[in-house]
């Protein structure tokens, strides 16, 4: 029974996007390796909230930028907020910077 509850704990933590390393670390905080209780889950999930909020914000930004990119169809690396924010490639010089910068000097 205790093993089943630990597996359920791991699956619930994975379902919110936590890595196995993060889950292992959380389980290690339990005294004597006991089965997580409702109070344990409440404490641990509260500690994960900032991480989840950060991921949600990052995904929201990505979604909003992706919609804009698809909508305009510009395919311009000088304007693309996803692949070249602030025209970083243009600051390295003219031409196909992504290709030229990968070539060996010579």
DAHU-V31624 format. One record per backbone hydrogen bond with DSSP energy under -0.5 kcal/mol. NH is the residue of the N-H (numbers start at 1). CO is the residue of the C=O. If there is no record, write none. Layout:
nh->NH co->CO
nh->NH co->CO
This chain:
nh->5 co->1
nh->6 co->2
nh->7 co->3
nh->8 co->4
nh->9 co->5
nh->10 co->6
nh->11 co->7
nh->12 co->8
nh->13 co->9
nh->14 co->10
nh->15 co->11
nh->16 co->12
nh->16 co->13
nh->17 co->14
nh->18 co->13
nh->23 co->19
nh->24 co->20
nh->25 co->21
nh->26 co->22
nh->27 co->23
nh->28 co->24
nh->29 co->25
nh->29 co->26
nh->30 co->27
nh->33 co->30
nh->34 co->31
nh->41 co->37
nh->42 co->38
nh->43 co->39
nh->44 co->40
nh->45 co->41
nh->46 co->42
nh->47 co->43
nh->48 co->44
nh->49 co->45
nh->52 co->48
nh->53 co->49
nh->54 co->50
nh->55 co->51
nh->56 co->52
nh->57 co->53
nh->58 co->54
nh->59 co->55
nh->60 co->56
nh->61 co->57
nh->62 co->58
nh->63 co->59
nh->64 co->60
nh->65 co->61
nh->66 co->62
nh->67 co->63
nh->68 co->64
nh->69 co->65
nh->70 co->66
nh->71 co->67
nh->72 co->68
nh->73 co->69
nh->77 co->75
nh->79 co->76
nh->80 co->76
nh->84 co->80
nh->87 co->84
nh->88 co->85
nh->91 co->87
nh->92 co->88
nh->92 co->89
nh->93 co->90
nh->97 co->95
nh->99 co->96
nh->100 co->96
nh->101 co->97
nh->102 co->99
nh->103 co->99
nh->103 co->100
